[in-house]
């Protein structure tokens, strides 16, 4: 099984690559950069951005993994408690960044009362489109006990086929009918929820069948050769993803990444770094695109060099996360302690 430390480290990698994804997944933004390295006819940063589309599936996988462990122990994941905790973090970021938007971009913030209510509930997140994840994930939490009951009863093949069918179906619907779905946001949120089910269920399956430990028992090399092999596999996966321009394949590359990262031997300092990133991952996810898209786009991409753009964006996001944690404690500290005691 993954330890809490290992799971947190993987969350840390997920946020590191998510920032990379959002910085360089749009051609118009990459064109503003000074590019010195190309790979297979495209800027290297664009190819990296394709590969790191695994970040959202990785978050869902880790969520399914951790919650299924909790389900095995307690028979219930108490979704309301988890939803309230997520909303508290979200509202803290909202309180900090949306008033700033009213000052910096009054044309778009706060809008009318309907727009405000859609955003503060995360129903339709036009203030920051990268918040789209929240409401479908809430639906996933609300149905997770049902999903876990099925997983506990089904064999591996049935669970795997079910998750794949749901994924392919929802992915095709979103790809073919996204403009129509966006006009009816209830349907859009529903199909995004369905698309999340696959990675979430795979995380639970990795717990049920103890797949990480089985891989470790198969690959028994010393630390150096294990790292060399895992890096080789990751490089091959990166090249394959650069060749295969199918976004839906990201869920499979996510599994490769998670297994390779977990197998690699890391120093204590490196582990501590990834754990620190993991602890701040939710906050950084919620705020980083305010810097690179919504408020300071021209400044960020005016830095020109991709590595500098990445360091500055991540640095601002990390500092913001530290401040948000302090504000969260001041505003919601007592409420948070009560939520932890909820059994629902």
C-alpha positions as CSV (number, residue, x, y, z in Angstrom):
1,X,0.0,0.0,0.0
2,X,1.0,3.6,-0.5
3,X,2.0,5.3,2.8
4,X,0.5,8.7,3.5
5,X,4.0,10.1,2.8
6,X,4.1,8.5,-0.7
7,X,0.6,9.6,-1.5
8,X,1.4,13.2,-0.5
9,X,4.5,13.1,-2.6
10,X,2.5,12.0,-5.6
11,X,0.1,14.9,-4.9
12,X,3.1,17.1,-4.9
13,X,4.1,15.9,-8.4
14,X,0.6,16.4,-9.6
15,X,0.5,20.1,-8.7
16,X,4.0,20.7,-10.1
17,X,3.0,19.3,-13.5
18,X,-0.5,21.0,-13.4
19,X,1.2,24.4,-13.3
20,X,3.4,23.3,-16.2
21,X,0.3,22.2,-18.1
22,X,-1.6,25.4,-17.7
23,X,1.4,27.6,-18.6
24,X,2.2,25.8,-21.9
25,X,-0.9,24.0,-23.2
26,X,-2.1,26.9,-25.3
27,X,-0.3,27.7,-28.5
28,X,-0.9,31.4,-28.2
29,X,1.0,31.5,-24.9
30,X,3.8,29.3,-26.1
31,X,4.3,31.7,-29.1
32,X,5.1,34.5,-26.6
33,X,8.1,32.4,-25.3
34,X,11.6,32.2,-26.4
35,X,11.9,28.6,-27.5
36,X,15.3,27.0,-28.0
37,X,14.4,23.3,-27.9
38,X,12.0,21.5,-30.2
39,X,10.9,17.8,-30.2
40,X,9.1,16.1,-33.1
41,X,8.4,19.4,-34.7
42,X,6.9,21.1,-31.7
43,X,8.4,23.2,-28.8
44,X,9.5,20.8,-26.0
45,X,7.4,22.7,-23.5
46,X,4.3,22.0,-25.7
47,X,5.2,18.3,-25.8
48,X,5.7,18.3,-22.0
49,X,2.3,19.9,-21.6
50,X,0.7,17.1,-23.6
51,X,2.3,14.5,-21.3
52,X,1.4,16.2,-18.1
53,X,-2.3,16.2,-18.9
54,X,-2.1,13.3,-16.5
55,X,-2.4,15.7,-13.5
56,X,-6.2,15.6,-13.1
57,X,-6.4,11.8,-13.6
58,X,-3.6,11.5,-11.0
59,X,-5.5,13.6,-8.5
60,X,-8.6,11.5,-9.0
61,X,-6.6,8.3,-8.8
62,X,-5.0,9.4,-5.4
63,X,-8.4,10.4,-4.2
64,X,-9.9,7.1,-5.0
65,X,-6.9,5.3,-3.5
66,X,-7.1,7.2,-0.2
67,X,-10.9,7.1,0.2
68,X,-11.1,3.4,-0.6
69,X,-8.6,2.7,2.2
70,X,-10.9,4.7,4.5
71,X,-13.9,2.8,3.2
72,X,-12.2,-0.5,3.9
73,X,-11.6,0.6,7.5
74,X,-14.8,2.4,8.3
75,X,-17.4,1.2,5.7
76,X,-18.2,4.8,4.9
77,X,-16.2,7.8,3.6
78,X,-18.5,10.5,5.2
79,X,-18.8,12.6,2.0
80,X,-20.5,15.7,3.5
81,X,-17.5,16.3,5.8
82,X,-15.1,16.1,2.9
83,X,-17.3,18.4,0.7
84,X,-17.5,21.0,3.5
85,X,-13.7,21.0,3.9
86,X,-13.3,21.5,0.2
87,X,-15.7,24.4,0.2
88,X,-13.9,26.0,3.1
89,X,-10.6,25.9,1.2
90,X,-12.3,27.1,-2.0
91,X,-14.1,30.0,-0.2
92,X,-10.9,31.1,1.4
93,X,-9.2,31.4,-2.0
94,X,-12.4,33.1,-3.3
95,X,-12.3,35.7,-0.5
96,X,-8.7,36.6,-1.3
97,X,-8.7,36.6,-5.1
98,X,-12.1,37.7,-6.3
99,X,-12.0,41.1,-4.5
100,X,-8.6,41.5,-6.1
101,X,-10.2,40.8,-9.5
102,X,-12.9,43.5,-8.8
103,X,-10.0,46.0,-8.5
104,X,-7.8,44.7,-11.3
105,X,-10.4,43.6,-13.9
106,X,-13.7,45.3,-12.9
107,X,-15.1,44.4,-16.3
108,X,-15.3,40.7,-15.4
109,X,-15.6,40.7,-11.6
110,X,-17.9,40.3,-9.8
111,X,-20.6,40.5,-12.5
112,X,-24.3,40.2,-11.6
113,X,-25.7,38.3,-8.7
114,X,-26.5,35.2,-10.8
115,X,-22.8,35.0,-11.9
116,X,-21.7,35.5,-8.3
117,X,-23.9,32.7,-7.0
118,X,-22.8,30.3,-9.8
119,X,-19.2,30.9,-8.9
120,X,-19.4,30.9,-5.1
121,X,-21.2,27.5,-5.2
122,X,-18.7,26.3,-7.9
123,X,-21.7,25.4,-10.1
124,X,-20.4,27.4,-13.1
125,X,-16.9,28.8,-12.5
126,X,-16.6,31.7,-14.9
127,X,-14.4,33.6,-12.5
128,X,-11.7,30.9,-13.0
129,X,-12.5,28.2,-15.5
130,X,-9.8,25.9,-13.9
131,X,-12.2,25.6,-10.9
132,X,-14.5,23.5,-13.2
133,X,-13.3,20.4,-11.3
134,X,-15.0,21.2,-8.0
135,X,-18.7,20.5,-8.6
136,X,-18.2,17.3,-10.6
137,X,-15.9,16.1,-7.9
138,X,-18.5,16.9,-5.3
139,X,-20.9,14.6,-7.2
140,X,-18.2,12.0,-7.2
141,X,-17.8,12.2,-3.4
142,X,-21.6,11.9,-3.0
143,X,-21.6,8.7,-5.0
144,X,-18.3,7.3,-3.8
145,X,-19.8,5.0,-1.2
146,X,-22.0,3.4,-3.9
147,X,-19.0,3.0,-6.2
148,X,-16.9,1.5,-3.5
149,X,-19.7,-1.0,-2.6
150,X,-19.7,-2.2,-6.2
151,X,-15.9,-2.4,-6.3
152,X,-15.8,-4.5,-3.1
153,X,-18.2,-7.0,-4.7
154,X,-17.1,-7.1,-8.3
155,X,-14.0,-8.8,-9.5
156,X,-11.2,-6.8,-11.2
157,X,-12.3,-7.4,-14.8
158,X,-15.9,-6.2,-14.2
159,X,-14.7,-3.1,-12.3
160,X,-12.1,-2.3,-14.9
161,X,-14.5,-2.8,-17.9
162,X,-17.2,-0.8,-16.2
163,X,-14.8,2.1,-15.5
164,X,-13.5,2.1,-19.1
165,X,-17.0,2.0,-20.6
166,X,-18.1,5.0,-18.5
167,X,-14.9,6.8,-19.4
168,X,-15.1,6.3,-23.2
169,X,-18.9,7.1,-23.2
170,X,-18.5,10.3,-21.2
171,X,-15.4,11.4,-23.1
172,X,-17.1,11.0,-26.4
173,X,-20.2,12.9,-25.3
174,X,-18.1,15.8,-24.0
175,X,-15.9,15.9,-27.1
176,X,-18.8,15.8,-29.5
177,X,-21.4,17.9,-27.7
178,X,-19.4,20.3,-25.5
179,X,-21.0,23.5,-26.9
180,X,-24.5,22.1,-26.2
181,X,-23.6,20.8,-22.8
182,X,-22.1,24.2,-21.7
183,X,-25.5,25.7,-22.5
184,X,-27.1,23.3,-20.0
185,X,-24.5,23.3,-17.2
186,X,-26.2,20.5,-15.2
187,X,-25.5,18.1,-18.1
188,X,-22.0,19.4,-18.4
189,X,-21.2,18.8,-14.7
190,X,-22.9,15.4,-14.9
191,X,-20.8,14.2,-17.8
192,X,-17.6,15.6,-16.3
193,X,-18.5,13.6,-13.2
194,X,-18.8,10.5,-15.3
195,X,-15.5,11.1,-16.9
196,X,-13.9,11.3,-13.4
197,X,-15.2,7.9,-12.4
198,X,-12.6,5.9,-14.3
199,X,-9.4,7.3,-12.6
200,X,-11.2,7.3,-9.2
201,X,-12.1,3.7,-9.5
202,X,-8.6,2.7,-10.7
203,X,-7.3,4.2,-7.5
204,X,-9.6,2.0,-5.5
205,X,-8.7,-1.1,-7.5
206,X,-5.0,-0.4,-6.7
207,X,-5.9,-0.7,-3.0
208,X,-8.1,-3.7,-3.3
209,X,-5.5,-5.7,-5.3
210,X,-2.5,-4.1,-3.6
211,X,-1.0,-3.5,-7.1
212,X,1.8,-1.2,-6.0
213,X,3.3,-3.9,-3.8
214,X,2.9,-6.5,-6.5
215,X,4.9,-4.3,-8.9
216,X,7.6,-3.9,-6.2
217,X,7.8,-7.6,-5.7
218,X,8.2,-8.2,-9.5
219,X,10.9,-5.5,-10.0
220,X,13.7,-6.2,-7.5
221,X,16.7,-4.1,-8.4
222,X,19.0,-1.9,-6.3
223,X,18.2,1.8,-6.0
224,X,20.3,3.1,-8.9
225,X,19.1,0.5,-11.4
226,X,15.5,0.9,-10.3
227,X,15.7,4.6,-10.9
228,X,17.4,4.1,-14.3
229,X,14.6,1.7,-15.4
230,X,11.8,4.0,-14.2
231,X,13.3,7.0,-15.9
232,X,13.7,5.0,-19.1
233,X,10.0,3.9,-18.9
234,X,8.9,7.5,-18.3
235,X,11.0,8.8,-21.3
236,X,9.4,6.1,-23.5
237,X,6.0,7.1,-22.2
238,X,6.7,10.8,-23.0
239,X,7.8,10.0,-26.5
240,X,4.8,7.8,-27.1
241,X,2.5,10.5,-25.8
242,X,4.2,13.0,-28.2
243,X,3.4,10.7,-31.1
244,X,-0.2,9.8,-30.0
245,X,-2.2,13.0,-30.0
246,X,-5.2,11.4,-28.2
247,X,-6.1,13.3,-25.0
248,X,-8.1,10.4,-23.7
249,X,-5.0,8.2,-23.4
250,X,-3.8,10.4,-20.5
251,X,-5.4,8.0,-18.0
252,X,-3.1,5.2,-19.1
253,X,0.0,7.4,-19.0
254,X,-1.1,8.5,-15.5
255,X,-0.9,4.9,-14.3
256,X,2.6,4.6,-15.8
257,X,3.7,7.8,-14.1
258,X,2.3,6.9,-10.7
259,X,3.9,3.4,-10.7
260,X,7.3,4.7,-11.9
261,X,7.4,7.6,-9.4
262,X,6.4,5.3,-6.6
263,X,9.1,2.8,-7.5
264,X,11.9,5.4,-7.7
265,X,14.3,5.7,-4.7
266,X,14.4,9.3,-3.4
267,X,16.5,11.1,-0.8
268,X,14.9,12.4,2.3
269,X,15.3,16.0,1.1
270,X,13.5,15.2,-2.2
271,X,10.8,13.4,-0.4
272,X,10.3,16.3,2.0
273,X,10.1,18.7,-1.0
274,X,7.4,16.7,-2.8
275,X,5.5,16.3,0.5
276,X,5.6,20.1,1.0
277,X,4.2,20.6,-2.5
278,X,1.5,18.0,-1.7
279,X,0.4,19.9,1.4
280,X,-0.1,23.0,-0.6
281,X,-1.4,21.4,-3.8
282,X,-5.1,22.2,-3.3
283,X,-4.4,25.9,-2.7
284,X,-1.9,26.2,-5.6
285,X,-4.4,24.5,-7.9
286,X,-7.1,27.0,-7.0
287,X,-4.9,30.1,-7.4
288,X,-2.2,29.6,-10.0
289,X,-4.1,30.6,-13.1
290,X,-5.1,33.9,-11.5
291,X,-1.4,34.8,-12.1
292,X,-0.8,33.3,-15.5
293,X,-4.3,33.8,-17.1
294,X,-6.6,36.2,-15.4
295,X,-4.7,39.0,-13.6
296,X,-1.0,39.1,-14.6
297,X,-0.9,37.3,-18.0
298,X,1.2,39.9,-19.8
299,X,3.7,40.2,-17.0
300,X,4.1,36.4,-16.7
301,X,4.6,35.7,-20.4
302,X,6.6,38.9,-20.7
303,X,9.3,37.0,-18.9
304,X,9.8,35.1,-22.2
305,X,11.8,32.1,-21.0
306,X,9.7,29.0,-20.1
307,X,11.8,28.1,-17.0
308,X,11.5,31.6,-15.7
309,X,7.8,31.8,-16.4
310,X,7.3,28.5,-14.5
311,X,9.5,29.5,-11.5
312,X,7.8,32.9,-11.1
313,X,4.2,31.5,-11.5
314,X,4.8,28.7,-9.1
315,X,6.6,30.9,-6.6
316,X,3.7,33.4,-6.5
317,X,1.3,30.6,-6.2
318,X,3.2,28.9,-3.3
319,X,3.5,32.2,-1.4
320,X,-0.3,32.8,-1.9
321,X,-0.9,29.3,-0.6
322,X,1.0,30.0,2.6
323,X,-1.0,33.2,3.2
324,X,-4.3,31.4,2.3
325,X,-3.6,28.8,5.0
326,X,-3.1,31.5,7.6
327,X,-6.3,33.3,6.5
328,X,-8.2,30.0,6.5
329,X,-7.1,29.3,10.1
330,X,-8.2,32.8,11.2
331,X,-11.6,32.7,9.4
332,X,-12.6,29.0,9.6
333,X,-10.3,27.4,12.1
334,X,-13.0,26.6,14.7
335,X,-15.5,25.5,12.0
336,X,-12.9,23.2,10.5
337,X,-12.4,21.4,13.9
338,X,-16.2,20.9,14.1
339,X,-16.3,19.5,10.6
340,X,-13.6,16.9,11.4
341,X,-16.0,15.5,14.0
342,X,-18.9,15.0,11.6
343,X,-20.0,11.5,10.8
344,X,-21.8,12.2,7.6
